[in-house]
Amino acid sequence: MIGVRKNSKPISGLKIGIPRAMYHYFHPRLWESFFQMLDAETVVSPPTSHRTIELASLISEAEHCLPVKLLDAHVAALAGKVDAVFVPRYLSTLRGHVACAKLGALTDCAQAQLRGVTPVLSVDVDVANTPLAETLGEFGRSLGGERKKVRAATAAALQAWQGEAGRAGAEIKANDFSRILLVAHPYILHDDYFIAPIVSKLEELRIAARRLVFLDQGVAPSFIKWDSCNKMYHAVCSLQPGEVAGVIQIISFNCGCDSMTVEFFRDAVKEKSIPYMILMIDEHTSVGGMETRLEAFVDSMRF
């Protein structure tokens, strides 16, 4: 069942705001391409910066994990500047699995935040029950798109997403002992505010970083029922000894999913005799402390 919060007029010609957080990284380029093919203009909020982090700490609940806090800040950056802010309700991105429960409430949170300022446009994404292509098709028709145009928009959006996600793994070389695999949820792994300092420091240490690629193809089911956690776990379990020099898992403080599953990742990597480290981040994480930990990990890995 797809739930849509409609605008009072067709989407063609409207300016749609897309927060650069959370689901933006689950399906990179998907939503921008979809709306543009339906003749809407898309505005993506600016990249995460120190100012974004400060704003997130001021306006969001203290108990939230950092990615959810950042969504609030990115939504605020679009308020009053677009005709509608797009905040989908992500229930699942993988068959047989569920998304983090917080992702199902983000639409309601955005509506409360923007009430009286900017309308919120939403759709339920529940791949466990409805294929993504079908969701896009129904969503496009509900927005006033003609069937032929909606089919073209759906195909273009899926192709844009798969191409963008594929490029993230284009640099992978088998049996390259100078590479470290970075593992994290996509909204951490592909936000340069978090990852660029890590990649830069590893390059300084003459280590190349390889990011996990989030595509749905060939993900084996497991006892882990959270979708992105299982994709990460599948990637770690699929590693061959010697394929990478080490694994660094980046987790957000207060992430319930990671707190429940991190030991399973540690055990899976340990069985392969691959060095492993956890980097925990929050709005107070210092670059200096992170660099010290990376240096120590690379030194111990080389020994």
BELMOJO-V161025 format. One record per residue. N is the residue number from 0. SS is DSSP state (hx for helix, st for strand, lp for the rest). OMEGA is omega in radians with two decimals (none if undefined). D_FIRST is the distance of its C-alpha to the first C-alpha in Angstrom with 1 decimal. Layout:
# BELMOJO-V161025
N/SS/OMEGA/D_FIRST
N/SS/OMEGA/D_FIRST
This chain:
# BELMOJO-V161025
0/lp/-3.11/0.0
1/lp/3.09/3.8
2/lp/-3.09/6.5
3/st/3.00/9.8
4/st/-2.98/13.2
5/lp/2.88/15.3
6/lp/-3.12/19.0
7/lp/3.13/21.2
8/lp/-3.13/22.3
9/lp/-3.02/21.2
10/lp/-3.11/21.1
11/lp/3.11/24.2
12/lp/-3.13/27.2
13/lp/3.07/25.5
14/st/-3.07/26.4
15/st/3.11/23.4
16/st/3.13/24.3
17/st/3.10/23.0
18/lp/-3.13/24.3
19/lp/-3.09/26.2
20/lp/3.04/24.8
21/lp/-3.02/22.2
22/hx/3.06/19.3
23/hx/-3.11/21.8
24/hx/3.03/23.4
25/hx/-3.11/20.5
26/lp/-3.09/20.1
27/lp/3.12/23.5
28/lp/-3.08/24.0
29/hx/-3.01/20.4
30/hx/3.09/19.3
31/hx/-3.13/22.9
32/hx/-3.11/23.2
33/hx/-3.11/19.9
34/hx/-3.14/20.9
35/hx/3.09/24.5
36/hx/3.07/23.8
37/lp/3.04/22.2
38/lp/3.02/25.5
39/lp/3.05/24.6
40/st/3.12/27.0
41/st/3.09/25.8
42/st/3.11/27.8
43/st/-3.13/27.4
44/lp/-3.11/29.1
45/lp/3.11/32.4
46/lp/3.10/32.8
47/lp/3.12/33.1
48/lp/3.10/36.7
49/hx/3.11/38.9
50/hx/3.10/38.3
51/hx/3.13/34.5
52/hx/3.14/35.2
53/hx/3.14/37.5
54/hx/3.13/35.0
55/hx/-3.14/32.3
56/hx/-3.11/34.7
57/hx/-2.96/35.6
58/hx/-3.05/32.3
59/lp/3.11/30.0
60/lp/-3.10/30.0
61/lp/-3.08/32.8
62/lp/-3.12/30.7
63/lp/2.97/28.1
64/lp/-3.07/28.5
65/hx/3.13/30.0
66/hx/3.11/26.9
67/hx/3.08/25.0
68/hx/-3.13/28.2
69/hx/3.10/28.5
70/hx/3.11/25.1
71/hx/-3.12/26.4
72/hx/3.13/29.5
73/hx/3.04/27.9
74/hx/3.14/25.7
75/hx/-3.13/29.0
76/hx/-3.12/30.7
77/hx/-3.05/28.4
78/lp/3.10/28.7
79/lp/-3.08/30.4
80/lp/-3.09/30.8
81/lp/3.12/27.7
82/lp/3.10/25.7
83/st/3.05/22.5
84/st/-3.09/21.8
85/st/3.10/18.6
86/lp/-3.12/17.2
87/lp/3.10/13.8
88/st/-3.10/12.1
89/st/3.12/12.7
90/st/3.11/11.4
91/st/3.03/12.7
92/lp/-3.07/14.8
93/lp/-3.13/16.0
94/lp/3.12/15.0
95/lp/-3.09/16.2
96/lp/3.10/16.5
97/st/3.07/15.2
98/lp/3.01/16.2
99/lp/-3.06/18.8
100/hx/-3.12/17.6
101/hx/-3.12/19.3
102/hx/3.12/16.9
103/hx/-3.10/14.1
104/lp/-3.03/16.5
105/hx/3.11/18.0
106/hx/-3.12/16.2
107/hx/3.11/17.6
108/hx/3.14/20.9
109/hx/3.10/21.2
110/hx/3.12/20.6
111/hx/-3.11/23.4
112/hx/-3.01/25.6
113/hx/-3.08/25.4
114/lp/3.13/25.4
115/lp/-3.11/27.9
116/lp/-3.09/28.4
117/lp/3.09/25.6
118/st/3.09/22.0
119/st/3.08/19.1
120/st/-3.05/16.5
121/st/3.02/13.3
122/st/3.07/10.0
123/st/3.04/7.8
124/st/-3.06/9.4
125/st/-3.04/8.5
126/lp/3.11/10.8
127/lp/-3.10/11.3
128/lp/-3.08/8.3
129/lp/3.11/7.7
130/lp/-3.09/11.2
131/hx/3.14/12.2
132/hx/3.11/13.7
133/hx/3.09/10.7
134/hx/3.14/8.9
135/hx/-3.13/12.4
136/hx/3.14/12.8
137/hx/3.13/10.0
138/hx/-3.13/11.1
139/hx/3.14/14.6
140/hx/3.12/14.5
141/hx/3.14/13.1
142/lp/3.08/16.1
143/lp/3.14/18.5
144/lp/3.06/19.1
145/lp/-3.05/20.7
146/hx/-3.11/19.1
147/hx/-3.13/22.1
148/hx/3.13/22.2
149/hx/3.09/18.5
150/hx/3.12/19.2
151/hx/3.13/22.3
152/hx/3.13/20.6
153/hx/-3.14/18.0
154/hx/-3.12/21.0
155/hx/-3.12/23.2
156/hx/3.13/20.8
157/hx/3.12/20.3
158/hx/3.13/24.0
159/hx/3.13/25.0
160/hx/-3.11/23.0
161/hx/3.10/24.5
162/hx/3.14/27.9
163/hx/3.14/27.9
164/hx/3.13/26.9
165/hx/3.14/29.5
166/hx/3.14/32.2
167/lp/3.14/31.9
168/lp/-3.06/33.2
169/lp/-3.07/35.7
170/lp/-3.05/38.6
171/lp/3.06/38.2
172/lp/-3.11/41.4
173/lp/3.04/41.8
174/lp/3.07/44.4
175/lp/-3.01/45.2
176/lp/-3.13/46.7
177/lp/-3.07/46.8
178/st/3.02/43.0
179/st/3.10/40.9
180/st/3.06/37.1
181/st/-3.09/35.2
182/st/3.10/32.1
183/lp/3.01/29.6
184/lp/-3.03/26.1
185/hx/-3.12/25.5
186/hx/2.96/25.6
187/hx/-3.00/29.1
188/hx/-3.07/30.3
189/lp/2.98/29.8
190/lp/-3.03/30.9
191/hx/3.12/34.6
192/hx/3.14/35.7
193/hx/-2.93/35.3
194/hx/-3.08/36.0
195/hx/3.11/38.7
196/hx/3.12/41.4
197/hx/3.14/40.6
198/hx/-3.13/40.9
199/hx/-3.14/44.0
200/hx/3.11/45.7
201/hx/3.09/45.0
202/hx/3.08/46.5
203/hx/3.13/49.5
204/lp/3.11/49.9
205/lp/3.07/49.7
206/lp/3.09/46.4
207/st/-3.14/43.5
208/st/3.10/40.0
209/st/-3.12/37.1
210/st/3.06/33.5
211/lp/3.12/30.8
212/lp/-3.11/28.5
213/lp/2.95/24.7
214/lp/-3.01/23.3
215/lp/-3.00/20.9
216/lp/2.98/23.4
217/lp/3.11/25.3
218/lp/-3.10/24.2
219/lp/3.07/25.3
220/lp/3.11/23.5
221/lp/3.12/25.5
222/lp/3.10/25.8
223/lp/-3.02/24.4
224/lp/3.01/20.7
225/st/-2.97/20.2
226/hx/-3.09/19.1
227/hx/3.08/21.8
228/hx/-3.14/24.4
229/hx/3.07/24.0
230/hx/3.10/24.4
231/hx/-3.13/27.5
232/hx/3.11/28.8
233/hx/-3.13/28.4
234/hx/3.14/30.4
235/hx/-3.14/33.1
236/hx/-3.12/33.4
237/lp/3.13/33.8
238/lp/3.03/36.7
239/lp/3.10/40.1
240/lp/-3.13/43.2
241/lp/-3.14/44.9
242/lp/3.05/42.0
243/lp/-3.12/41.9
244/lp/-3.13/44.5
245/st/3.12/42.2
246/st/3.04/38.7
247/st/3.08/37.9
248/st/-3.12/34.7
249/st/-3.12/33.9
250/st/3.14/32.0
251/st/3.07/31.4
252/lp/3.12/33.1
253/lp/3.07/30.9
254/lp/-3.12/28.1
255/hx/-3.13/27.0
256/hx/-3.10/25.5
257/hx/-3.12/28.7
258/hx/-3.14/30.9
259/hx/-2.98/29.5
260/hx/-2.98/29.7
261/hx/3.14/32.6
262/hx/3.10/35.1
263/hx/3.07/33.3
264/hx/-3.13/33.6
265/hx/-3.12/37.3
266/hx/-3.12/38.0
267/hx/-3.14/36.4
268/hx/-3.14/38.5
269/hx/3.13/41.6
270/hx/-3.13/41.6
271/lp/-3.14/42.0
272/lp/3.10/44.8
273/lp/3.11/43.1
274/st/-3.02/43.9
275/st/3.09/41.0
276/st/3.04/40.6
277/st/2.98/38.1
278/st/3.10/38.1
279/st/-3.10/36.5
280/st/2.92/35.9
281/lp/-3.06/35.3
282/lp/-3.12/36.5
283/lp/-3.10/40.1
284/lp/-3.14/40.4
285/lp/3.12/43.6
286/hx/-3.12/44.3
287/hx/3.12/47.7
288/hx/3.12/46.4
289/hx/-3.14/43.8
290/hx/3.11/46.5
291/hx/3.13/48.8
292/hx/3.12/46.2
293/hx/3.11/45.5
294/hx/-3.14/49.2
295/hx/-3.13/49.7
296/hx/-3.13/46.9
297/hx/3.11/48.3
298/hx/-3.12/51.8
299/hx/3.12/50.9
300/hx/-3.11/48.9
301/hx/3.11/51.9
302/lp/none/54.3
